[in-house]
Amino acid sequence: MTERRPILSGSMFEEQIGYARAVIDGDWVHVSGTTGFDYPTMTISDDVVEQAEQCLRNIEAALNEADCTFADVVRVRYMLPDRTDFELCWPALRRAFGDVRPAATMLECGLADPRMKIEIEVYASRITA
């Protein structure tokens, strides 16, 4: 039987909404849309770049719990309420994914909380070459 295991971050949203930060499903890790909240304090910066960096730290923690790293990411989706903020985030995103080159999409859309300026979702493969 294929392993299926949730990974929880401790975000209050996981409990309130009923989801997991990530789910390991066999050889795949599906990381939910992740925002720039610092989960232990449930605070969020007003700066989109700081939010992007916190998103990446949150995603990295989930990937690590699944025995993965950014190098295992095959797909990334960026969601921003204001597409003009996206370019500001590129240096942080390039540090995480520049050598990996996952398939990527950026969407301009509303997010659940008006304080959120970016949300990032990734899929990673646990198959090692």
N, C-alpha and C positions, 0 to 999 in steps of 0.2 A: 504494500500500500504506500502511496506517495505521502511523504511528510507534508503536513500542513500545520503551520504554527504561527500564531500572531506575535508581533513584537509591539509592546506598548511603551510609550514614552513618558507617561504620567501626565500628559496634557489633559486638562479638564474637559476639552472638547471630545476626546475619545470616549469618555464616560457619558457625557451629555448627549452626544449624537449617536454613539454606538458603532465605533469603528476602531481599527488598529492603525498605529503609525505605519506598520509594514506587515506584510504577510509572506512567510516563506511557503512556497507551494512547489515541492519537489526541487527542481533545479533552478527555479525562478524566485526572485525577491521583488515584490511589488510594494513600492514605497508610496504611501498616500501623498496627496498634495500637502506640502509642508510649508508652513509660513515662518516668519521671522520671530515668533514668540520664543523667549527664553522660558522653557517649561518649568523649571524649579520656581521661578519668581512670577511667571505668567505676565511678564512685562514685554513690551515691544518698542523698538526705537522708532522715531519719526522719520529716520533716514532710510531711503530705499536700498542703498549700498550696504548699510549695517544690517538691514533685514535680510538681504540676499546672503550675506556672510553667515548670519545666524541660521537661515534655512539650510545652508550647506553643512553647518555643524550638526544640526538636528538630523539631517539625512545621513551624514557620515556615522553618527552614533547608531542609527537603525541598521545601516549596512554592516557595521562592525559586529553588531549582535547576530547578524546572519552569516558571519564569517566572510564578508565581502568588503570591497573597497570601491572607491570611485572608478578604479580600473576595470571593474566588472560591469559597469553601467553600459547598457546597450541602447537605452531610450530615455530621453528627458523631455519634459514639457514645462514651459515657463508660462505662467499666467500673471498678467499685470492689469490693473485697472487703467493705467496710463502708459501706452506703448512708448511714449517719449522717455520714460524712466529706464527702459530696457538697456540702452547703450551704456548708461552709467554703471550697470551691473556687469558688463562684459569682462573687466579685469578679474573680478572674483570668480566668475563662471569659467573663465579660461584657466585659472589656477586649478580648479577642480577637474575640468573636462578637456582641457586643451590637448593633452597627449592621448586621450581616450577616444575622442571624436565620436560620441554616440549620435544616433539619429536624434534630431531635435525639432521642436515646434514651439513657437511663441504665440500666445493668444492674448488679445486684449479683451478682458471681461471683468465683470463685477466680482468681488470677493465677499466672503461671508461677514467680514467686519471692516468698517471703513478705515480702521487703523492699518490694515494689511495693504502693503504696496506691491508684494510679489508672493507668489506661491509656486513651488517647484515640486514636480512629481517625477520619479525615476523608476525604471525597471532594470534589474541587474540579473546576470546569469551566474549561477554557482558552478557551472561547468568550467573546469580549468583546462587550458590547452596543453 
